[in-house]
Amino acid sequence: MELIKETVNVNNTIHKGSTQTMADGDIIVPDTKPDILKILQVDAVSCVTDKSVENGRAFVSGRVDLKILYIPDKDGETIRSILTSFDYSQPIDNKRIEPDMRLIAESSAERVEFSLLNSRKLRVKTIVGIEFEIVKPETVEIAVDTVDGEDAELKKETINLQNSVDLCDHDFLIRESIEVPGGQSSIREMLKLDAKIVDTDYKTVTGKIVVKGVAAISALYLADGGRVEFMESELPFTEVLDCADAGDETICDIDYSITDVNCSVIEDSDGDCRIIGLEIMVNAQVSATENASFDMICDCYVPRMKTGVDCSQTELEQIVSRPAMQNTIREIVSVTSGAPEVSSVYNVVTKPYIGKTELQGTKLLCEGHIEAYVLYLSASAENPVYSIKKDIPYSYMLDCEVSGNDLEPQVKAEVKHTSYNLNASGEIELRCILSLSANIVRKSKIDIINSVETSAPEAGEKKGIVIYFVQNGDTLWEIAKRYCVPQEEIMQFNNMQPEDNLKIGSRLFIPN
């Protein structure tokens, strides 16, 4: 018997988890920089630069960029900086990992420790957290019908799957120049520059994914006279990513990370250093899928023929719901006792963490916190730059519209936008737009029918009418298949209607 099949590409998760690694070393003050009197801040930003997979092991490689602000041991100097990087590589071991699998990974600098060894040398240790998922791309052929003319009895059930359209990394460059705002001093020396991707969105068209967003820039610099000043800017971007199988109904999960930032100070037409030239390399980790629904043949037979069904079992993930929500969180950050007063806020870095997810009926509880790091300028000569850390808790319910003990929530938290304001009391008012989105996944083992072979019944096999007494758990399909007759014939012989239920002990006449 010839089957009609539909093809679907799926990504089955083989191994998922988190790990930590360390990026550490000694940093020597460059010859062009003065000695260190006091460390003000060591800021670390981590990114993934390479991923590889082999038998039994995967590797995540990356870089930690360090931005060190310090008070120089030199009269007339207010603040200086050192910019450097450490590389890291972390193996992930699992016997099920194979070379044709794909690795999805994100990293973040979770903790930075440092010690000043002498005025020209300091030791820095950064703990890097890595979230990873190893998936196996598979092509599954699902039998949905038989060719015309086949007199077969088919038992079908509807399955909803995610057809994988694309799972890969796309890199693009944002190249732009920004100018020091009027009323601010020209740049004598860049101290640090921070960039982050915010306000992202996408649209899919045939063969393309159009991504949009903003690169938010904060630049801290030394002005003439040794004053510390800063400027902010936003660089909107639109990039078109190639995706051969994308269409209007494609759904994308996109994770952005900045893998490199190059900046240079440029003179304007008057010869003043008031322009910053930027080259920002962005990595977009894209998982593109489309909803696919099939009426799958889960069992079949040909009446009055011997039927052999060849099946193989596979585990598939069905996304049964995609709940999402956005909410604005407001928080007041007060300066702690002993810390210098705030003159102006330089930058706020926010990172959301998920602490607990729990399905409660048709609702999904999501609890966690947002870590907010506020870097600000003060009038203090001893601490011209200072930072405050604030944990902001959150707890929300998402409406899933489904329930069941076999469901698994996969939750993603993002801070889409962060704004801040310095009020009259010297407190910092934060406003974060938190986005929570989830895939509610049902993992199930499904018997896929590969082929069906039929043959004539053995010679001499008796024909007639069988009287069958219904047993506990019987279904009409199982009885009809057992005696290899159409269900419709059993119903006709017994004056049954489609809505009739079988009763234990009742008698059925089965034409054979």
Backbone torsions as a table, in degrees:
resi	resn	phi	psi	omega
1	MET	NA	130.2	-177.3
2	GLU	-91.9	131.7	-177.4
3	LEU	-102.7	146.2	169.8
4	ILE	-96.1	128.4	-173.7
5	LYS	-124.7	147.9	171.6
6	GLU	-108.3	141.6	-178.9
7	THR	-103.0	134.0	176.4
8	VAL	-135.0	138.4	177.4
9	ASN	-98.3	126.2	-177.9
10	VAL	-125.6	153.4	175.1
11	ASN	-115.9	104.9	180.0
12	ASN	-91.5	130.5	179.9
13	THR	-75.1	123.0	179.8
14	ILE	-96.3	-38.8	-176.1
15	HIS	-154.2	130.3	-178.7
16	LYS	-140.2	139.3	179.4
17	GLY	174.0	-160.4	179.9
18	SER	-140.1	154.5	178.0
19	THR	-149.9	172.8	178.8
20	GLN	-131.5	151.0	172.2
21	THR	-141.7	175.7	-176.0
22	MET	-125.5	137.6	171.6
23	ALA	-120.3	112.6	-175.0
24	ASP	-142.9	165.3	178.3
25	GLY	165.3	178.0	177.9
26	ASP	-97.6	142.5	179.8
27	ILE	-117.5	124.6	178.4
28	ILE	-98.9	132.6	178.1
29	VAL	-64.1	126.6	178.8
30	PRO	-58.5	153.0	-178.1
31	ASP	-61.0	-25.5	-178.1
32	THR	-81.9	-4.0	-177.6
33	LYS	-108.6	148.6	177.3
34	PRO	-74.0	166.6	178.6
35	ASP	-61.3	159.4	178.8
36	ILE	-91.5	127.9	171.3
37	LEU	-97.6	-43.4	-176.8
38	LYS	-151.9	134.5	174.8
39	ILE	-83.1	126.8	177.6
40	LEU	-92.3	-43.8	-176.8
41	GLN	-159.8	140.8	168.9
42	VAL	-120.2	110.1	-177.6
43	ASP	-104.5	133.4	-178.7
44	ALA	-125.0	134.8	176.4
45	VAL	-129.1	129.8	-176.3
46	SER	-109.9	149.1	174.3
47	CYS	-146.3	157.3	175.5
48	VAL	-94.4	128.7	-179.3
49	THR	-111.1	-19.2	-179.5
50	ASP	-156.7	148.6	177.6
51	LYS	-139.8	139.4	178.5
52	SER	-146.4	156.0	-177.4
53	VAL	-135.3	135.7	175.3
54	GLU	-140.7	-176.3	-178.6
55	ASN	-63.3	118.8	174.8
56	GLY	76.6	0.7	-175.6
57	ARG	-157.4	145.1	171.9
58	ALA	-126.3	157.5	-178.9
59	PHE	-128.9	135.6	171.7
60	VAL	-115.1	121.2	177.4
61	SER	-116.7	148.6	-178.2
62	GLY	-164.8	-165.6	-175.1
63	ARG	-143.6	143.7	172.8
64	VAL	-112.4	118.6	176.8
65	ASP	-93.3	126.2	-177.0
66	LEU	-109.2	132.2	176.5
67	LYS	-122.9	112.0	-172.9
68	ILE	-110.6	122.8	174.8
69	LEU	-106.1	135.0	-178.2
70	TYR	-148.1	157.8	172.8
71	ILE	-87.9	124.3	-178.9
72	PRO	-76.7	151.5	174.6
73	ASP	-88.6	63.5	-175.8
74	LYS	-157.0	129.8	-179.2
75	ASP	-62.2	140.3	177.0
76	GLY	85.5	-4.5	179.0
77	GLU	-103.5	133.5	-177.5
78	THR	-97.9	-51.4	-175.7
79	ILE	-156.3	141.8	177.1
80	ARG	-135.6	172.8	-177.8
81	SER	-140.1	157.1	173.1
82	ILE	-130.0	129.8	178.2
83	LEU	-116.1	125.1	-179.8
84	THR	-152.8	176.7	-176.5
85	SER	-142.6	150.4	170.7
86	PHE	-122.3	141.8	174.4
87	ASP	-94.9	156.9	174.9
88	TYR	-143.7	158.4	174.4
89	SER	-146.9	131.9	-176.4
90	GLN	-130.1	122.6	175.5
91	PRO	-81.6	151.5	173.9
92	ILE	-125.4	116.5	-174.6
93	ASP	-102.4	134.6	173.4
94	ASN	-166.4	128.4	-175.7
95	LYS	-62.2	-21.5	-176.7
96	ARG	-84.2	-7.1	-177.6
97	ILE	-72.5	131.5	179.0
98	GLU	-126.6	157.5	-174.4
99	PRO	-60.6	-26.0	-177.5
100	ASP	-85.5	3.8	178.8
101	MET	-84.6	166.0	-178.3
102	ARG	-121.0	145.7	-176.6
103	LEU	-111.0	124.8	173.0
104	ILE	-107.8	128.2	-174.9
105	ALA	-149.8	145.5	172.2
106	GLU	-133.5	148.6	179.3
107	SER	-131.7	156.2	176.2
108	SER	-149.6	146.9	176.1
109	ALA	-80.8	108.8	-173.1
110	GLU	-87.9	-33.1	-178.4
111	ARG	-154.2	140.0	178.3
112	VAL	-123.6	128.2	175.4
113	GLU	-121.9	142.3	179.5
114	PHE	-147.5	156.6	175.3
115	SER	-144.0	136.6	179.8
116	LEU	-86.1	112.0	-178.2
117	LEU	-78.3	-42.7	172.1
118	ASN	-159.5	-175.5	-173.4
119	SER	-68.1	-12.3	-179.6
120	ARG	-117.4	5.4	-173.6
121	LYS	-150.9	135.9	173.5
122	LEU	-139.0	153.9	-179.7
123	ARG	-108.3	131.6	-177.4
124	VAL	-126.8	136.1	176.2
125	LYS	-129.1	125.3	-179.7
126	THR	-117.8	127.1	174.0
127	ILE	-89.8	120.5	-178.4
128	VAL	-104.9	123.7	175.1
129	GLY	-94.2	135.9	-177.7
130	ILE	-124.8	121.9	171.9
131	GLU	-100.0	130.1	-174.7
132	PHE	-139.7	159.2	174.2
133	GLU	-148.0	129.7	178.3
134	ILE	-110.2	121.4	-175.6
135	VAL	-119.8	151.6	178.6
136	LYS	-111.9	110.7	175.6
137	PRO	-71.4	130.3	179.9
138	GLU	-137.1	146.7	173.1
139	THR	-104.2	121.5	-177.2
140	VAL	-113.9	130.2	176.2
141	GLU	-101.6	122.1	-174.9
142	ILE	-111.8	122.7	178.4
143	ALA	-73.7	125.6	-176.7
144	VAL	-120.5	-15.4	-179.4
145	ASP	-168.3	177.1	173.6
146	THR	-114.9	161.4	-179.2
147	VAL	-67.0	159.4	-178.4
148	ASP	-57.3	138.2	176.6
149	GLY	96.6	-12.6	178.8
150	GLU	-77.8	122.1	-179.5
151	ASP	-90.7	75.4	-173.7
152	ALA	-117.9	147.9	171.6
153	GLU	-92.4	125.7	-175.0
154	LEU	-120.2	132.5	172.2
155	LYS	-107.5	123.0	-174.3
156	LYS	-123.0	154.7	170.0
157	GLU	-142.3	148.2	-178.1
158	THR	-86.2	129.2	174.7
159	ILE	-122.9	143.2	178.8
160	ASN	-114.2	121.3	-176.7
161	LEU	-125.4	166.5	172.7
162	GLN	-103.9	111.1	176.9
163	ASN	-79.9	119.1	-177.2
164	SER	-74.6	123.9	179.7
165	VAL	-98.2	-38.3	-178.6
166	ASP	-159.5	141.5	174.0
167	LEU	-146.7	92.0	-175.8
168	CYS	-162.8	178.7	180.0
169	ASP	-106.1	138.4	175.0
170	HIS	-122.6	131.3	178.0
171	ASP	-111.5	139.4	174.7
172	PHE	-146.0	159.6	-174.1
173	LEU	-112.8	132.3	171.1
174	ILE	-103.5	115.3	-179.5
175	ARG	-118.0	119.7	-175.1
176	GLU	-157.5	162.2	174.2
177	SER	-120.6	141.2	176.2
178	ILE	-124.3	151.8	-174.1
179	GLU	-117.4	143.4	177.0
180	VAL	-60.4	129.6	-178.9
181	PRO	-60.9	150.8	175.9
182	GLY	-60.1	141.7	-177.8
183	GLY	94.3	-13.4	176.1
184	GLN	-102.2	155.5	-177.4
185	SER	-74.1	159.5	176.5
186	SER	-70.7	164.4	-176.1
187	ILE	-87.8	123.2	171.6
188	ARG	-91.8	-41.6	179.2
189	GLU	-154.8	133.7	174.8
190	MET	-75.6	132.2	177.3
191	LEU	-96.2	-49.7	176.5
192	LYS	-160.3	154.0	176.9
193	LEU	-135.4	128.4	-179.2
194	ASP	-115.5	138.5	178.8
195	ALA	-135.1	141.6	176.4
196	LYS	-147.1	153.1	-179.5
197	ILE	-97.0	126.7	-178.3
198	VAL	-135.6	171.1	172.5
199	ASP	51.2	51.7	-175.7
200	THR	-88.3	153.6	176.6
201	ASP	-156.9	166.9	178.0
202	TYR	-150.0	162.7	173.3
203	LYS	-145.1	139.8	179.4
204	THR	-109.7	140.0	173.5
205	VAL	-133.5	178.7	-176.9
206	THR	-59.7	115.1	175.9
207	GLY	77.8	3.5	-175.3
208	LYS	-141.3	151.9	167.5
209	ILE	-121.3	118.0	179.5
210	VAL	-96.6	114.6	-178.9
211	VAL	-107.3	141.6	179.0
212	LYS	-131.3	152.3	177.5
213	GLY	-178.7	-169.2	-179.3
214	VAL	-134.5	133.0	169.5
215	ALA	-94.1	110.0	-179.7
216	ALA	-87.5	124.8	-173.9
217	ILE	-113.7	133.9	170.4
218	SER	-127.5	124.6	-177.3
219	ALA	-121.9	126.8	177.3
220	LEU	-108.6	129.7	-176.1
221	TYR	-145.9	161.7	173.1
222	LEU	-91.0	129.3	176.4
223	ALA	-99.6	175.7	176.4
224	ASP	-59.1	140.1	-177.7
225	GLY	87.0	2.0	177.1
226	GLY	82.4	8.8	178.8
227	ARG	-72.9	146.8	176.2
228	VAL	-96.5	122.4	178.4
229	GLU	-129.7	164.5	177.5
230	PHE	-142.9	161.7	177.6
231	MET	-141.8	154.1	178.5
232	GLU	-125.9	151.7	178.1
233	SER	-156.1	157.3	176.1
234	GLU	-124.9	130.6	-179.0
235	LEU	-114.6	99.8	176.3
236	PRO	-67.2	145.7	177.6
237	PHE	-138.8	151.9	172.6
238	THR	-136.1	123.6	179.9
239	GLU	-127.7	144.6	177.5
240	VAL	-108.5	116.2	-178.6
241	LEU	-101.4	133.5	178.0
242	ASP	-73.1	133.1	176.9
243	CYS	-152.9	95.4	-167.2
244	ALA	-54.4	-37.4	-173.5
245	ASP	-99.0	8.4	-179.4
246	ALA	-71.6	149.4	176.5
247	GLY	-143.5	-174.3	-176.4
248	ASP	-63.8	-25.6	-176.4
249	GLU	-97.0	7.8	-177.6
250	THR	-69.7	136.7	178.3
251	ILE	-108.4	131.5	-175.4
252	CYS	-120.6	134.1	164.6
253	ASP	-106.9	117.4	-174.2
254	ILE	-124.6	125.0	175.1
255	ASP	-111.5	124.5	-178.5
256	TYR	-101.7	143.5	170.4
257	SER	-146.1	144.0	177.0
258	ILE	-90.9	119.5	-175.8
259	THR	-98.8	-16.1	178.6
260	ASP	-163.5	142.3	175.6
261	VAL	-134.3	121.5	173.7
262	ASN	-116.1	130.3	178.4
263	CYS	-133.0	148.9	178.2
264	SER	-141.4	144.5	178.9
265	VAL	-91.3	127.5	-173.8
266	ILE	-121.9	142.2	176.8
267	GLU	-76.6	143.5	174.9
268	ASP	-84.9	-171.1	-176.4
269	SER	-66.1	-19.7	178.3
270	ASP	-92.2	1.5	-179.8
271	GLY	84.9	8.6	178.9
272	ASP	-94.4	144.1	-179.8
273	CYS	-81.8	88.1	-174.5
274	ARG	-130.5	10.2	-178.9
275	ILE	-124.6	135.8	175.1
276	ILE	-113.2	119.3	175.1
277	GLY	-88.0	129.1	-173.6
278	LEU	-122.1	140.0	167.6
279	GLU	-131.4	112.7	-175.3
280	ILE	-116.5	117.1	177.2
281	MET	-91.8	125.4	-176.3
282	VAL	-117.8	135.9	173.2
283	ASN	-106.6	128.8	175.4
284	ALA	-112.5	113.6	178.8
285	GLN	-92.7	109.5	-168.2
286	VAL	-110.5	130.3	167.7
287	SER	-121.0	108.6	-176.9
288	ALA	-110.3	130.5	-178.5
289	THR	-137.5	167.0	172.4
290	GLU	-136.0	144.4	177.3
291	ASN	-68.3	132.3	178.9
292	ALA	-131.9	126.9	-179.8
293	SER	-120.8	131.1	-177.5
294	PHE	-132.0	142.4	167.1
295	ASP	-91.7	92.0	-171.8
296	MET	-83.4	137.4	172.3
297	ILE	-74.4	117.1	179.0
298	CYS	-103.2	-13.4	174.7
299	ASP	-163.3	154.8	179.9
300	CYS	-162.2	161.1	172.6
301	TYR	-161.3	160.1	176.3
302	VAL	-107.9	121.7	-177.4
303	PRO	-56.1	138.2	176.5
304	ARG	59.5	24.9	173.1
305	MET	-131.5	154.2	172.4
306	LYS	-80.6	126.3	-174.4
307	THR	-119.2	125.2	175.6
308	GLY	-112.9	124.0	-177.1
309	VAL	-110.9	122.9	177.3
310	ASP	-97.4	118.8	-177.3
311	CYS	-122.1	156.1	169.4
312	SER	-135.7	144.1	-176.4
313	GLN	-97.0	134.3	176.5
314	THR	-136.8	150.8	178.3
315	GLU	-98.4	123.4	-178.4
316	LEU	-121.0	149.8	175.7
317	GLU	-102.8	127.1	175.3
318	GLN	-113.1	121.7	175.6
319	ILE	-85.9	109.8	-173.5
320	VAL	-95.5	-12.9	178.8
321	SER	-161.2	148.2	178.1
322	ARG	-128.7	69.8	179.7
323	PRO	-70.5	147.5	179.6
324	ALA	-154.7	156.2	177.2
325	MET	-160.8	157.6	172.0
326	GLN	-128.1	142.3	178.7
327	ASN	-146.0	145.1	178.6
328	THR	-93.2	126.1	179.3
329	ILE	-110.2	127.4	177.4
330	ARG	-112.0	139.4	-177.6
331	GLU	-147.9	143.8	175.9
332	ILE	-100.5	127.3	177.5
333	VAL	-109.4	117.2	-179.7
334	SER	-101.0	147.2	177.1
335	VAL	-71.7	129.7	-178.7
336	THR	-72.5	160.1	179.8
337	SER	-60.9	131.2	179.4
338	GLY	92.7	-13.5	178.9
339	ALA	-84.9	150.7	180.0
340	PRO	-68.9	154.6	179.0
341	GLU	-69.4	154.8	-177.7
342	VAL	-84.8	125.1	171.4
343	SER	-91.2	-46.0	177.7
344	SER	-159.5	150.3	180.0
345	VAL	-89.1	126.8	179.0
346	TYR	-85.5	-49.8	-174.7
347	ASN	-159.9	150.4	174.0
348	VAL	-126.1	122.6	177.7
349	VAL	-109.5	125.1	-179.6
350	THR	-119.8	141.2	177.4
351	LYS	-139.9	122.2	-179.5
352	PRO	-87.1	144.7	175.6
353	TYR	-126.3	141.7	176.5
354	ILE	-101.1	122.0	-178.6
355	GLY	-98.2	-37.3	-175.3
356	LYS	-149.2	134.1	170.4
357	THR	-129.8	135.5	-176.8
358	GLU	-151.8	127.7	175.1
359	LEU	-80.1	125.9	178.5
360	GLN	-126.0	91.4	-174.0
361	GLY	66.2	-124.7	178.4
362	THR	-95.2	15.5	178.8
363	LYS	-115.2	150.9	176.0
364	LEU	-118.8	116.3	176.8
365	LEU	-83.5	127.2	176.4
366	CYS	-123.9	119.0	178.4
367	GLU	-125.2	147.9	177.6
368	GLY	178.6	-157.3	178.3
369	HIS	-150.9	158.3	174.7
370	ILE	-108.3	124.1	172.9
371	GLU	-86.9	121.8	179.1
372	ALA	-116.0	123.1	175.6
373	TYR	-108.8	118.8	-179.2
374	VAL	-106.7	117.3	175.8
375	LEU	-104.0	124.8	-176.8
376	TYR	-135.0	163.5	177.0
377	LEU	-100.5	146.4	179.1
378	SER	-131.1	170.7	178.0
379	ALA	-87.7	0.9	-177.8
380	SER	-75.5	130.0	177.4
381	ALA	-70.6	-30.9	-179.3
382	GLU	-76.5	-34.0	-179.4
383	ASN	-133.2	71.7	-179.4
384	PRO	-68.2	-21.8	176.2
385	VAL	-126.7	132.5	-177.0
386	TYR	-143.3	156.5	-179.6
387	SER	-132.7	150.4	177.1
388	ILE	-128.3	139.1	174.7
389	LYS	-109.1	136.3	-179.3
390	LYS	-136.0	128.5	174.1
391	ASP	-95.0	124.6	-178.4
392	ILE	-113.6	108.4	-178.3
393	PRO	-75.5	154.5	173.7
394	TYR	-145.0	155.1	177.1
395	SER	-154.3	121.6	-177.4
396	TYR	-139.9	156.4	174.8
397	MET	-110.5	128.3	175.3
398	LEU	-105.2	141.5	-179.3
399	ASP	-87.9	113.4	-175.7
400	CYS	-94.0	-26.7	-178.8
401	GLU	67.5	5.6	176.1
402	VAL	-136.3	161.3	176.9
403	SER	-149.1	163.5	178.9
404	GLY	151.4	152.4	-179.2
405	ASN	-78.4	-12.7	-177.6
406	ASP	-97.4	15.3	-177.7
407	LEU	-99.0	145.9	178.9
408	GLU	-129.3	123.6	178.3
409	PRO	-86.3	135.4	173.4
410	GLN	-117.5	107.2	-168.0
411	VAL	-109.1	140.4	176.5
412	LYS	-124.8	131.7	178.2
413	ALA	-116.7	133.7	177.8
414	GLU	-137.3	143.1	168.5
415	VAL	-96.3	106.6	-174.5
416	LYS	-72.0	-33.8	-177.7
417	HIS	-157.2	144.1	177.1
418	THR	-131.4	130.1	174.3
419	SER	-130.4	162.0	-176.8
420	TYR	-150.0	160.6	-179.7
421	ASN	-150.2	138.6	177.6
422	LEU	-95.6	115.0	-176.8
423	ASN	-87.2	178.6	-174.8
424	ALA	-65.4	-22.5	-179.3
425	SER	-86.5	2.9	-178.4
426	GLY	81.3	9.7	177.2
427	GLU	-92.2	155.8	-178.8
428	ILE	-105.2	119.7	178.5
429	GLU	-93.7	115.8	179.8
430	LEU	-98.7	145.7	175.4
431	ARG	-135.7	112.2	-177.9
432	CYS	-115.8	133.2	172.8
433	ILE	-97.3	106.2	-178.0
434	LEU	-94.4	127.7	176.9
435	SER	-110.5	126.6	175.4
436	LEU	-118.2	127.5	176.9
437	SER	-136.1	148.4	-176.1
438	ALA	-142.2	147.1	165.5
439	ASN	-105.7	121.0	175.3
440	ILE	-92.8	111.3	-168.5
441	VAL	-108.6	136.0	170.0
442	ARG	-111.6	116.7	176.4
443	LYS	-96.2	127.5	-178.2
444	SER	-145.2	148.3	175.6
445	LYS	-91.7	123.4	-174.2
446	ILE	-119.8	136.5	174.3
447	ASP	-84.2	115.3	178.9
448	ILE	-95.8	126.4	178.2
449	ILE	-80.3	119.9	179.9
450	ASN	-89.1	-44.8	-178.6
451	SER	-157.1	161.0	179.0
452	VAL	-133.1	126.3	177.6
453	GLU	-114.4	136.8	178.1
454	THR	-122.1	152.5	176.9
455	SER	-148.7	160.1	-179.5
456	ALA	-69.2	149.3	177.9
457	PRO	-66.1	160.2	-178.6
458	GLU	-64.7	144.8	-179.1
459	ALA	-63.1	143.4	177.4
460	GLY	85.4	-0.6	179.9
461	GLU	-68.2	126.8	-173.6
462	LYS	-71.0	143.3	176.1
463	LYS	-111.9	156.4	178.8
464	GLY	161.4	-157.9	178.2
465	ILE	-112.9	129.8	178.9
466	VAL	-101.6	136.2	173.2
467	ILE	-99.8	121.1	-175.5
468	TYR	-121.7	135.9	177.1
469	PHE	-103.1	123.9	-173.2
470	VAL	-62.9	131.0	178.2
471	GLN	-102.1	165.6	178.0
472	ASN	-61.6	127.5	178.1
473	GLY	91.6	-4.4	180.0
474	ASP	-67.1	147.1	169.3
475	THR	-125.7	158.5	179.9
476	LEU	-61.9	-38.1	178.6
477	TRP	-59.6	-47.5	-176.6
478	GLU	-64.4	-39.3	179.6
479	ILE	-67.2	-44.6	-179.1
480	ALA	-63.2	-41.3	179.9
481	LYS	-66.8	-38.8	-178.1
482	ARG	-60.0	-39.5	-178.1
483	TYR	-99.4	2.3	172.9
484	CYS	58.5	47.6	176.7
485	VAL	-129.8	155.7	178.4
486	PRO	-64.7	145.0	176.9
487	GLN	-61.4	-37.3	-177.5
488	GLU	-60.2	-37.3	179.8
489	GLU	-66.8	-41.3	177.9
490	ILE	-61.1	-42.2	-179.5
491	MET	-65.0	-40.4	-179.7
492	GLN	-66.3	-44.2	-179.1
493	PHE	-63.8	-26.8	-174.6
494	ASN	-112.2	13.7	178.4
495	ASN	50.8	45.0	-178.6
496	MET	-96.8	151.3	172.7
497	GLN	-106.4	155.5	-177.9
498	PRO	-55.7	-29.9	-176.9
499	GLU	-86.2	-4.5	-178.6
500	ASP	-69.0	141.5	176.5
501	ASN	-100.3	147.5	175.7
502	LEU	-78.2	136.9	178.6
503	LYS	-110.4	135.1	-179.1
504	ILE	-58.1	130.5	178.6
505	GLY	89.7	-11.7	179.3
506	SER	-70.3	156.3	-174.1
507	ARG	-100.3	134.9	175.9
508	LEU	-120.9	136.4	171.5
509	PHE	-94.7	123.3	-176.2
510	ILE	-117.2	113.3	178.2
511	PRO	-70.0	127.7	-176.7
512	ASN	-131.7	NA	NA
